[in-house]
């Protein structure tokens, strides 16, 4: 799973100043197995606008199945939806 665009379930926290931070997410793979991923650190957050759609991109260090990976998550503001864009490594 390198470059995918999967809808995911996310547990996140919103700080008092309005900053959003993902804590944990889960997704279903091709074989319909559920994977839970714990976010260890948010490395970078960027506000992006693509074709008029406002979103935030999160680059996260996370742990899945005992291994650490770097994931890129997308949060679409108006749709209130999270997507897993890709696992970088």
Secondary structure by P-SEA (a helix, b strand, c coil): ccccbbbbbbbccccccbbbbbccccccccccbbbbbbbccccbbbbbbcccbbbbbbbcccccccbbbbbbbbbbccccccccccccc
